[in-house]
Amino acid sequence: MKKRLIIGVLYGALGITIFQGCAPLGPNFHGIGNAPIPQSWKKKHRGDTAAVTRWWRSFKDPTLNMLVQKAYAQNLDIRSAGLRILQARAMLGITHGYTFPQSQKINAQASSTRTGQGDLASTDLSFDIGWELDLWGKYARGVESAEAALLASVASYDDIVVSVIAETARNYILYRTAQERLMYAKRNVVIQERIAQMTRVQFNSGNVSELDMQQARTQLYTTKTAIPAIELSKRQALNALALLLGSDASEVEKLLRKRDKSRFDSANKFIAMHQGVIQVKNAEGLIDVNIVPQPSLNPHYPIDANLITRRPDIKAAEYLVHAETAKLGIETAALYPSFTLFGSIGYHNSNALGGWLKGNDPLGVTVGPAFSWNIFNYGQIKNKIRMQDALLEERLTAYNRAVLSAVAEVSNALAGYRLTRKQHQENKKALEATVRAFNLSVVQYNDGLVNYQRLLTTVEQLTATQDRFATIKGNVALNAVALYKALGGGWQISRNGRYVSKESLKRMKSRTDWGDMLDGNMTKLPWRIEDE
């Protein structure tokens, strides 16, 4: 009677628990509030989100647009990130599987024995299955954590897309900047060759000393010496573009050359001769050279705080906080008892002397509940919970650091863009004055009104100012790219696209049964919850 009472109480408690249900243990994740973003960014105007989404178009350069599209389609880092999304999907499937009944053991055995009375044969087959009831939400929290990890992998993919697009634009600008610097250097070589020739004529006529002639040659050779270094920077940018596009450098160079002629037409027409004396055409001809692309970006761009918190790396950090929050519930569930429903089906067949053994039932079925509670754990479970809580706090700290880092990147890039624009405006004035000074000094030197030292100074200033002009133009564009990257622009290009390449799909399907995971919409990027 007592035994029956105890069993009845246990079954009653189990039934009440099952039907009443329990909320998953551990804290629920409701997002991260109070991100460390400057108050001025939160309260002021919102920026143009659409412009940030496809920011490379602001350069109005068809070649750059084409390179960005190719980089997204062909970059190997992006492809690797897509495969990590697929791994996270498979892990989510594994975690979901734990919420269903699990087979514990399958046994099959056959034997035959010869005795004095004849042969004795027996066959045993058994199948055990168990289902742990998720009363405390351990498995539900596991699915929640795996879903957050999947979203983190998508955000990491987006972050790589942002970086690849920015690096493509950056190296394209470096390539064009090197081209413009080379154009100025080679034009200055032509100018200095003419001056060296003019100085030699003056020396042969006895109007100047040999010192003037040698100084002219020194300056010419110095300018020629700078050209290989610029060529090297151009080659390095080209090779970087080839790596980003997953292509050969020669193929990328063909793409870049398609529109080069129109770029250089205006650049090659700024030298003229006036009464036998070399002259540089007005500075407007130099300034209008269109080799380095320039962005149409407001230098007083209003920062939208939402752009910062939606940056892919920030979202990835947030999803990791969510994943660790759910894991805290998993560890907490270990403090409580677990209830399992189990079942066993066994088949036993014995045949002796050509017939069934009397009293032998070949099929047996067992069904019942099981109860376990890890009481004697010597503080191990609580310390695992503490360790998980510390890990969660570490993730929160990492999130705040990521936000602060993003704020610093945006501030630096915006300040850099504003200041290099001012620098470019002042350098434009310097270039105009230098061109005018050179034209005057070369005429006066030819007429014997100034010595060669005056002419030498203006030639050096012209060479340095032109090279600096091209470099600053490149820096303006580079700071614009840095700003757009800091704002997290560009990841939207991947939406509705496939995150696994056709080549990888073909190879993987030939090796493994992926079911429908590699079919149709299954390989399209999922939208993040906040963006739907």
N, C-alpha and C positions, 0 to 999 in steps of 0.2 A: 504493500500500500504506500509506504513511504517512497519507494523507488518510483512508483507511478506518479506520485505527486511532484517529485523533483523534475521528472521528464516533462510533465505537463507544464510546469512553470517555465522551463527552458523553451519549449515549443511556443508557449504563449508569448513570452518576451520577444522571441525571434519574429513571430508573426506580427506583433504590434510594431516592431522596429521596421520590418519590411514594408508594411502597409503605410505607416506614418511617414517613413522616409527621413533622411537626414540631409541637411545642407552640407556641401563640401567644406571640409575643415580648412583653416588657414585664411589669410586676408584676401579679399576680392580686389582685383586691379581696376581702378577707375581713371587711369591716365596719370600723368605727372603734371602737377600744377606749379605755378610760380617759377617758370624757367628763368634763369638769370639773364634777362634781356633788358637793355637800357629802357628806362621809362619813356624817353623821348620817341623811341621807335614804336612803342605800343600805342601812344596817344595820338601821334600825328598821322598824316595821310597814308593811304595804302599805295603801294607801288603798282606798276603795270605788270601783273602776273603773266599776261599773254606774251609780252615782250621778252620776259625772262625765259619762257618755255622754249622758244625758238630763237635764242639770242644771236646766234651766228648770222642770221639773215640781216641783222642791223648793219653788217659790214658791206652789204650790197655787192658781194663778190661771188659770182657763180661758181668759180673754182673752189672756194672755201665750202660752199653749200654741198657741192658734189663730194668733196673729201670727207665731210662729216657723215654723209649718207653711207659712203663706202666703209668708213671706219666702224660705224655701228654694225654694218652687215658682216664685216670680215674680221674684226678684231678678236684675237685669241683669248685675251683676258675676259672679254665679255662672254665668250662661249664657255669658258671655264666656270664663270659665275652662274650661267644658266644651268650647267650640269649640277652645281651645288643646290640650286632650287629643286631639281629633280631628286636629289638625295634627300632633301628635307621632306619632300612629298612622300617618298617611300618610308621615311621614319615616322611620319604622321600615320601612314597606313599600319605600320607595326604597332604603334601605340593604340590605335583604334581596335586592333585585334585582341588586346588584353581585356577588353570589356565584354567579350563573348566567352562561352564555355570553352575550356581548354582540355584537350586530350592528355591524360596523364601517362598511360602506359598501355601498350598492346602486346600481348604475349601469344605466341603460337608454338605448340610443341606436339610432336608425334613420336611414338615409340612402339617397338615390337619386341616381345620376349617369348622365347620357346621354353615350355615347361614339359614335364613328363606327361601331362594330360593334353597337350596341344599348344597352339600359338595363342599368345595374349597380346592384343594390339590396343593402344589407347591414343586418343587425340584430344588435346587441350587448346582452347582458344578463348582469350579473355580480352575485354576492352574496358578501360577505366576512363572516366571523364569527371572533371570537377569545374565548378563555377563559383568563384569567390564573389559574394555579394558586395557591391561597391557602396556600402553603407556610409562610409566617411568621405567619399568623393576622391579616393586615392587615384583611381583610374580616370575619373573625369578631370581631375587636375593634371594628370599626365597628358591627356588629349589637349587640354588648354595650353599647357606648356609647349607641346609639339606644334600646335597651330601658331603660337607666337614665334617659335623658332623658324617656321616656314615664312612668316611675314618678315622676319629679320633677314632671311636669305634673299627675299625679293628686294628689300630695301638695300641690302649690300650690292645686289646686282645693279640697282639704280645708281648707287654711289659710284660704281665702276664705270657705268655709262657716262655719268657727269664728268668723271676724270678723263676718260678717253676722248670725249668730245673737246674738252678744254685743252688737252695736250695736243690734239690734232690742230686746233686753231692756233695754239701757241707756236708750234713748230712750223706751221705754214707762215705765220707772221715773221718768225726768225729767218725763214728761207727768203721771203720777199725783202726783208730788211737787208740781208746780205746782198741780194741782187741790187738794191738801190745804192748801197755803199760801194759795190763794185762799179756800178755805173759812174758814180762820182769819181772814184779813184782812177778809173781808166780815162775819163775825160780830163782829169787833172794831169795824168801822164802826158796826154796830147798837148795840153797847155804848156807844161814844163819842158817838153821836147822843143816846142816852138821858141820858148824863152831861152833855152840853152843854145839853140841855133842862132837866135838873135844876138846873144851874148858873145858867141864865137865870132860872128861877123864884126861886132864892135871891137873885139880883141884884135882881130886881124887888121882892122883899120887903125889900131893904135889908140882907140878912144877909151878903152878900159884896160885894167890890168888882168893878168892871168888868174888872179884870185877870184874875180867876178865869174870867170868862166868855170872854174873848178867848183865854186859854190853852187852854181846853177846845176852842174852835173850831180853834185852830192844830193841836192834836193830832189832831183829826178829819180835817182836810184833809191832814195829813202821812200819815196811814194810807191815805187815798184815793189819794194820789200814788203809793204803792208798788204799787197794784193793776195799773196798765198794764204795769209792768216784769215782773210775774209772768205776766200774760196773754201777753206777748211770748215769754217762755221756754216757755210752754205751746204756743204756735203754732209755735215753732221745733222743738220735739220732735215735734209732729204732722207738720210738713213733712219732717223727717228720716225718720220712720216711712213716710211716703208714698213717699219715694225708695227706701228699703230694700225696700218691698213692690212697687215698680214700679207704683204705683197713684196715684189722685188723692186729695188730702188730704181732700176732702169724703167720699169713700167710706170712708177709714180712720176718720174721725171718727164715722161711723155705727156702725162696728164697736165703737168704744170706748164709745159711749153706751149700748149694749145693756144693760150691767150697772151703769150709773152710779147708777140710782135706789137700788138696795140699798146702794151704797157711801155715799150721802149721807144716807140716812134717819137713821142714828145721829148723823151730824155736825151735823144741823140741830136737835138737841133738847137742847142744853146751856145754853140761856139761859132764865132764869125770873125772875119778879117776886115779891118778898117784901115785903108791906106797902108796895107802891108803889115799892120800891127794886130796881133791877136786880141780879140775882145770877147768877154762873156756877155751874152744877151741879158736883158733885164732879169732881175731875180724872179719875176713872176713865172718865167719859163721854167725855172728850177723848182719853184715851190709847187707848181701845178703837176709835177711829175707824179703819176699815179701808179706806183709800184707797191708800196706798203698800204694795205687796206686800212681804212679808218672807220671807226664805229660812229653811228649816229646815236650817241648816248648823252643824256642830260647830265652835266657834271654835278648838278645839285639833285641827283636822283633820290627821291624819298624812300626810305627803307620801310618795308612792310615786315613787321615782326613775324607774321605767319609764314613768310618765306623761309625764315631761319628755322622755326620749329618743324617745318615740313622738309627740311633738307634730308636727303636719303640717309646720310650717316647718323643724323640725329634720330630719325625714325628707327633705324636699326638699333640704336642704343636704347630707345624706349621699348621696343619689342623684347629686347633681352631682359629689361627690368620686369616686363610682364611674365616672361618665361620663368624667371627666378622666383617671382611672387607665387606662381602656381606650384613650383617645386616645394615651397615652404609648406603648402597644404599636404603634399605627398608625404613629407617627412613627419608632419604632425599626426597623420593618420596611423602611423606605426605605434602610437601610444595606446591605441584602442584595440579591442578584440576584433578578430576577423571571423566571419561566418561563411562557410562554404557548403554548397549543395553538391553532393557527389553521387555518382552512379557507377555500377559495375555490371557488365553482362559477361557471363562465362558459359562456355560450351565444353562438355566433357563426354567423350564417347569411348566406352571400353567394350571390346568384343572378345569373348573367350569361348573356345570350343564351338565357334560358329554362331553364337547367339549373344543377346544382351545379358549382362550380369543382372541378376535379380535385385531390385531395389535401387538401381542406379538411375538418377534423374539427369539426363544429358544437358539441360539448360538451367542456368541459375541467374537470377537478377537481384541486385542489391541496390537500394536507394536510401539516402538519408542525409542529414545535416552533419557538418563538422564544425567544431569550435576551437579556436586557438588564440592564445593571448601571451605575448612575449613579456612576461612580468619581470623575470630575473634578467635584466639587461645591463645592470650595474651602471646606469646613467648613459649608456651608449646612444640610445634613441634621443634623449634630451640634448646631448652634445651634438648629434647630427643636425637637430633642429637649430641649435645655436649657430652651428657652422653655416647652415643654409641662410639663416637670417643675416649673418655677417656678409655672406656673398651677395645677398640682395642689396644690402646697404652699399656694398662696393659698386654694384651696377648703377645704383642711383647716383653715387659720386661720379662715376665715369660719365653718366648722362650729363650732369651739370658741367663737368669739365668740357665735354664735347660742345655744349652750347656756348660756353665762354670762349672756346677756341674759334667757333664759327663767328661769334661777334667780333673777335679780334681780326679775323680774316676779312670780314666785310669792311670793317673800319679802315684797315690798312689798304685794301684795294681801292676803296672809294677815295681815300686821301691821296693815294698814289696816282689815281686817274686825274683828279683835280689838279694836283701839283705838276704832273708832267704836261698837262694841257697848257698851264701857264708857262712852263719851261719852253714848250714848243712855240708859243706865241712870241716870247722874247727872242728865241733863237731865230725865228723868222726875220725879225727886225735886224738881228746881227748879220744874217746872211745877205739881206738887201744892202746893208752898209758895206759889207766885205766885198761884194761884187762891184759896187761903185768904186771903192778904194782901189781894187785891183785894176780896173779899167783905166783909172786916172794915172796910177803909178806906172803902168806899162807904157803908156803914151809918153809920159814925162821922161821916163828912162830912155826911151828911144830918141827923144829930142835932146837928151843930155841935161835935163833940168834937175833930176834927182840922181843920187848914186844908187848902186845896185843893192845896198843894204836895205834901202827903203822898199825897193821892189821885192826883195827876198822876203821881207816881213809880210807884205800883203799876199804873196803867193802862199806862204805857210798858213796864214790866217784863212785864206780861201779854202785850202785843202782840209784843214781841221774843222772849219765851220760847216762845210758841206757834209763831212762824215758825221759830225755831231747832229746835224739836222736830220739825216736819215735814221740815226740811232734813236733820237728822241721820238720821231714819228713811230718807230717800232715800239718804243716803251709806252707810248700813249695807248696803242692797240693792245699791248700785252697787259696793261693794268685794267683795261676794259674786260678782257678775257678773265683775269683774276677775279674781278668783281662779280661777273656772271657765274663763275664757278663757285664763289663763296656764297652766292645766293641759292645755289643748288639747282640752277637752271639746266634743262636739257634732258633729264631722265624721261620726260613724257614722250620722247620720240620712240620709246620702246613699246608703248602700249598698243595692244592688239597685234603685236609682233610675236614671233615664236622665239622662245628662249633656248631651244635646242636646234642646231643646224641640221639641214637635210642629210649631210654626210654622216653626222653622228647618229641620227635616227636610223639610217639604213644599217649601220654597223651594229648598233645595239639590238635592233630587232632580229638581226641574223644570229645573235649570240644568246639572247635571253628572252623568255616569255614575259613581256611587259604588260600583257593584258591590253586594256584600253588607255593606259597611262601615257602612251606616246601618240595617241590618235587625236586628230582634229583640234578642238578647243582645249584639250588637256595640256597641250604644249604652248598655249598662249599665256602671256603673263597675266596673273591675277591682279586686279586693281586693289590697292590698299583700301582698307575700310574707310579711312578718312576722306578718300578721293572719290568715292562712289556717289 
